[in-house]
Amino acid sequence: MTDHDLAHATFYLSGDTLTPGFWTQYFGVEPKIAIVKGEPFTTPSGRPSRAPSRVGLWGLGSKGAVRGELLEPHLRFLIDHLKLPRSDLRALLAENGIEARFFCYWDNESGNRVPDVPDDIRAMMEAMGGTIEIDEYR
């Protein structure tokens, strides 16, 4: 396993009314994933979904763009790429019932690693009304 396999992060927006094209234009970047609620979609394995999506989803990840075993560089990459924070984002999310989150993959097979999410990133997400989730694998 290489260092870049030990951590990565994805910024997700999700909600029933989410329109992926709006968020692509808003951020000015192409997402890694864009799904419209009620529409079929391609699964991460590349197969067509068996059922329509239950929620709208827009996401951009650091996997493949950032190498390293720490979360902070992955999170900083996404923050920089998406030009976060944005003064109008919290209101846009609230008005449209959209949830924002950083979803972090954290490989800790050795059991001796501690995820590094800096306080300023935690505060930024809290101010936006978003969350940070860490999915730890042992």
Backbone as numpy.savetxt, mean C-alpha at the origin, in Angstrom:
# Nx Ny Nz CAx CAy CAz Cx Cy Cz
17.56 -16.64 0.37 16.71 -15.46 0.37 17.61 -14.22 0.37
17.28 -13.25 -0.44 18.06 -12.03 -0.49 17.43 -10.97 0.40
18.23 -9.93 0.72 17.74 -8.88 1.61 16.42 -8.29 1.15
16.27 -8.08 -0.18 15.04 -7.42 -0.63 13.81 -8.31 -0.47
14.02 -9.58 -0.19 12.90 -10.47 0.06 12.42 -10.39 1.51
13.20 -9.76 2.38 12.87 -9.75 3.80 11.87 -8.67 4.19
11.66 -7.69 3.32 10.71 -6.61 3.62 10.27 -5.94 2.34
9.04 -5.52 2.31 8.53 -4.61 1.28 7.22 -4.02 1.78
6.77 -2.98 1.12 5.56 -2.29 1.56 4.70 -1.91 0.36
3.41 -1.84 0.60 2.46 -1.41 -0.43 1.54 -0.37 0.18
1.27 0.69 -0.58 0.28 1.70 -0.19 -1.01 1.33 -0.88
-2.05 1.06 -0.09 -3.35 0.69 -0.63 -4.41 1.72 -0.30
-5.28 1.95 -1.26 -6.54 2.66 -1.04 -7.63 1.65 -1.34
-8.68 1.60 -0.51 -9.76 0.66 -0.76 -11.09 1.26 -0.34
-12.13 0.84 -1.03 -13.47 1.30 -0.69 -14.48 0.93 -1.75
-15.73 0.95 -1.37 -16.81 0.57 -2.28 -16.93 1.52 -3.47
-16.62 2.79 -3.26 -16.79 3.78 -4.33 -15.49 4.14 -5.02
-14.41 3.42 -4.70 -13.10 3.75 -5.26 -13.09 3.60 -6.78
-12.63 4.63 -7.45 -12.46 4.63 -8.90 -10.95 4.69 -9.17
-10.35 3.58 -9.59 -8.90 3.55 -9.75 -8.34 4.66 -10.65
-9.03 4.99 -11.74 -8.54 6.02 -12.65 -8.38 7.38 -11.97
-9.28 7.71 -11.07 -9.17 8.98 -10.34 -7.87 9.02 -9.54
-7.57 7.93 -8.83 -6.39 7.90 -7.96 -5.10 7.83 -8.77
-5.15 7.17 -9.92 -3.98 7.15 -10.80 -3.68 8.58 -11.26
-4.70 9.32 -11.62 -4.51 10.71 -12.05 -4.09 11.58 -10.86
-4.69 11.38 -9.72 -4.39 12.17 -8.53 -2.91 12.04 -8.15
-2.43 10.80 -8.10 -1.03 10.58 -7.70 -0.06 10.73 -8.87
-0.56 10.62 -10.08 0.32 10.75 -11.25 1.25 9.57 -11.45
0.85 8.41 -10.95 1.63 7.18 -11.12 0.70 6.02 -11.46
1.22 5.07 -12.20 0.46 3.86 -12.51 0.54 2.91 -11.33
-0.59 2.41 -10.87 -0.58 1.49 -9.73 -0.10 0.10 -10.13
0.29 -0.66 -9.14 0.61 -2.07 -9.36 -0.69 -2.87 -9.44
-1.71 -2.38 -8.72 -3.01 -3.04 -8.72 -4.11 -2.00 -8.76
-5.11 -2.25 -9.60 -6.28 -1.37 -9.70 -7.49 -2.24 -9.98
-8.43 -2.23 -9.05 -9.61 -3.09 -9.16 -10.86 -2.25 -8.89
-11.86 -2.44 -9.72 -13.15 -1.77 -9.55 -14.12 -2.75 -8.89
-14.82 -2.29 -7.84 -15.79 -3.13 -7.16 -16.82 -3.65 -8.17
-17.11 -4.95 -8.06 -18.12 -5.55 -8.91 -17.60 -6.02 -10.26
-16.34 -5.77 -10.54 -15.74 -6.17 -11.82 -14.82 -7.38 -11.60
-14.68 -8.23 -12.62 -13.67 -9.29 -12.51 -12.28 -8.66 -12.52
-11.30 -9.38 -12.00 -9.94 -8.85 -11.92 -8.95 -10.00 -12.06
-7.70 -9.65 -12.24 -6.64 -10.64 -12.33 -6.03 -10.81 -10.95
-5.93 -12.05 -10.49 -5.37 -12.33 -9.18 -3.85 -12.15 -9.20
-3.23 -12.06 -8.03 -1.77 -11.93 -7.99 -1.03 -13.06 -8.72
-1.67 -14.24 -8.83 -1.03 -15.35 -9.54 -1.20 -15.22 -11.06
-1.93 -14.18 -11.51 -2.12 -13.96 -12.94 -3.36 -14.61 -13.52
-4.15 -15.22 -12.67 -5.37 -15.88 -13.13 -6.57 -14.95 -12.99
-7.59 -15.17 -13.82 -8.81 -14.36 -13.66 -9.52 -14.75 -12.36
-10.13 -13.76 -11.73 -10.88 -14.04 -10.50 -12.09 -14.89 -10.81
-12.52 -15.68 -9.83 -13.72 -16.50 -10.01 -14.99 -15.72 -9.73
-14.84 -14.62 -9.01 -16.00 -13.79 -8.66 -15.60 -12.33 -8.83
-16.57 -11.46 -9.00 -16.25 -10.03 -9.10 -15.66 -9.52 -7.78
-14.93 -8.45 -7.87 -14.31 -7.86 -6.68 -15.37 -7.37 -5.71
-15.11 -7.58 -4.42 -16.03 -7.12 -3.39 -15.74 -5.70 -2.95
-14.60 -5.14 -3.40 -14.21 -3.79 -3.01 -13.33 -3.19 -4.11
-13.33 -1.87 -4.21 -12.40 -1.20 -5.11 -11.04 -1.11 -4.45
-9.98 -1.22 -5.25 -8.64 -1.24 -4.69 -7.66 -0.55 -5.64
-6.78 0.24 -5.06 -5.69 0.89 -5.80 -4.44 0.73 -4.96
-3.36 0.23 -5.55 -2.16 0.01 -4.76 -0.87 0.16 -5.53
0.13 0.64 -4.82 1.48 0.79 -5.36 2.46 0.23 -4.35
3.37 -0.63 -4.81 4.30 -1.29 -3.90 5.76 -0.97 -4.16
6.56 -1.31 -3.18 8.00 -1.08 -3.27 8.76 -2.32 -3.74
8.11 -3.47 -3.77 8.79 -4.71 -4.14 9.37 -4.58 -5.55
10.64 -4.88 -5.67 11.32 -4.77 -6.95 11.92 -3.40 -7.21
11.46 -2.39 -6.49 11.97 -1.02 -6.68 12.99 -0.66 -5.61
12.87 -1.30 -4.45 13.75 -1.01 -3.32 14.34 -2.33 -2.85
15.62 -2.31 -2.58 16.29 -3.50 -2.01 16.70 -3.17 -0.58
16.47 -4.12 0.29 16.87 -3.93 1.67 15.97 -4.68 2.61
16.52 -5.01 3.77 15.77 -5.80 4.72 14.99 -4.97 5.73
15.12 -3.64 5.66 14.41 -2.76 6.58 13.18 -2.17 5.91
12.15 -1.89 6.69 10.92 -1.32 6.14 11.07 0.16 5.78
11.83 0.90 6.56 11.89 2.34 6.36 12.21 2.74 4.92
13.21 2.18 4.24 13.47 2.59 2.86 12.29 2.31 1.92
11.58 1.23 2.17 10.41 0.89 1.35 9.29 1.92 1.56
9.05 2.28 2.80 8.03 3.27 3.12 8.42 4.65 2.58
9.68 5.03 2.73 10.14 6.33 2.21 10.03 6.39 0.69
10.30 5.27 0.02 10.14 5.22 -1.44 8.70 5.53 -1.82
7.75 4.89 -1.15 6.33 5.12 -1.46 5.91 6.55 -1.13
6.35 7.06 -0.01 6.02 8.43 0.39 6.54 9.41 -0.66
7.76 9.21 -1.09 8.36 10.08 -2.10 7.65 9.95 -3.44
7.40 8.72 -3.85 6.77 8.45 -5.15 5.34 9.01 -5.23
4.64 8.96 -4.11 3.25 9.43 -4.07 3.14 10.88 -3.60
4.29 11.48 -3.28 4.35 12.87 -2.80 3.45 13.07 -1.57
3.63 12.18 -0.60 2.89 12.26 0.65 3.69 13.06 1.66
3.06 13.73 2.59 1.61 13.90 2.72 1.09 14.95 1.73
-0.19 14.91 1.50 -0.89 15.89 0.65 -1.99 16.53 1.48
-2.08 17.83 1.40 -3.00 18.57 2.27 -4.47 18.21 2.06
-4.83 17.78 0.86 -6.24 17.50 0.57 -6.61 16.02 0.67
-5.63 15.17 0.93 -5.88 13.73 0.86 -6.84 13.23 1.94
-6.67 13.65 3.17 -7.55 13.18 4.24 -9.02 13.48 3.92
-9.29 14.70 3.45 -10.67 15.08 3.12 -11.20 14.25 1.95
-10.38 14.03 0.93 -10.80 13.22 -0.22 -11.14 11.79 0.21
-10.32 11.24 1.06 -10.58 9.89 1.54 -11.89 9.83 2.33
-12.06 10.78 3.25 -13.27 10.81 4.08 -14.53 11.03 3.25
-14.47 11.96 2.31 -15.64 12.27 1.47 -16.08 11.08 0.64
-15.13 10.22 0.28 -15.44 9.10 -0.61 -15.46 7.75 0.09
-15.33 7.75 1.42 -15.36 6.49 2.17 -14.21 5.56 1.80
-13.05 6.14 1.53 -11.88 5.37 1.11 -10.93 5.21 2.30
-10.39 4.02 2.47 -9.41 3.76 3.51 -8.02 3.72 2.91
-7.04 4.27 3.63 -5.64 4.25 3.20 -4.84 3.44 4.20
-3.88 2.66 3.67 -3.01 1.91 4.57 -1.70 1.57 3.90
-0.68 1.48 4.72 0.56 0.85 4.30 0.46 -0.58 4.77
0.63 -1.51 3.86 0.65 -2.92 4.20 2.09 -3.38 4.02
2.71 -3.82 5.11 4.13 -4.16 5.11 4.34 -5.66 5.27
5.15 -6.21 4.39 5.58 -7.60 4.49 6.88 -7.60 5.27
6.98 -8.45 6.28 8.15 -8.48 7.15 8.53 -9.93 7.42
9.62 -10.39 6.82 10.10 -11.75 7.03 11.01 -11.74 8.25
10.64 -12.53 9.24 11.40 -12.58 10.48 11.62 -14.02 10.90
12.09 -14.83 9.95 12.30 -16.25 10.21 13.25 -16.46 11.39
14.25 -15.60 11.50 15.22 -15.73 12.60 14.62 -15.34 13.95
13.56 -14.54 13.92 12.92 -14.10 15.16 13.64 -13.00 15.89
14.72 -12.48 15.30 15.50 -11.46 16.00 15.45 -10.09 15.32
14.53 -9.91 14.38 14.40 -8.63 13.69 13.20 -7.87 14.23
13.31 -6.56 14.29 12.23 -5.71 14.76 11.85 -4.75 13.63
10.56 -4.70 13.25 10.15 -3.79 12.17 10.45 -2.33 12.53
10.94 -1.60 11.55 11.33 -0.20 11.77 10.38 0.74 11.04
9.37 1.20 11.72 8.48 2.21 11.17 8.70 3.49 11.97
9.36 4.47 11.37 9.68 5.70 12.09 8.44 6.45 12.57
8.60 7.17 13.67 7.49 7.92 14.26 6.89 8.93 13.30
7.71 9.56 12.44 7.17 10.56 11.53 6.24 9.92 10.49
6.53 8.69 10.10 5.66 8.00 9.14 4.37 7.58 9.83
4.48 7.10 11.06 3.27 6.75 11.83 2.37 7.98 12.01
2.99 9.12 12.35 2.23 10.36 12.55 1.59 10.83 11.25
2.29 10.72 10.14 1.74 11.12 8.85 0.51 10.29 8.51
0.60 8.97 8.68 -0.54 8.10 8.37 -1.71 8.39 9.30
-1.43 8.63 10.56 -2.49 8.95 11.51 -3.18 10.26 11.11
-2.40 11.26 10.71 -2.95 12.55 10.29 -3.82 12.40 9.03
-3.48 11.45 8.17 -4.27 11.20 6.96 -5.49 10.33 7.25
-5.54 9.78 8.45 -6.63 8.86 8.79 -6.34 7.45 8.33
-5.08 7.17 7.99 -4.69 5.86 7.49 -4.08 4.98 8.57
-3.73 3.76 8.19 -3.16 2.80 9.11 -1.88 2.20 8.52
-1.12 1.56 9.39 0.06 0.81 8.99 -0.11 -0.59 9.53
-0.06 -1.59 8.65 -0.18 -2.98 9.06 1.11 -3.70 8.71
1.58 -4.54 9.63 2.77 -5.32 9.38 2.39 -6.80 9.43
2.61 -7.47 8.32 2.34 -8.90 8.22 3.67 -9.63 8.41
3.88 -10.15 9.61 5.16 -10.77 9.95 5.12 -12.28 9.71
6.15 -12.76 9.03 6.27 -14.19 8.75 7.44 -14.75 9.52
7.21 -15.87 10.18 8.28 -16.56 10.94 8.43 -17.96 10.44
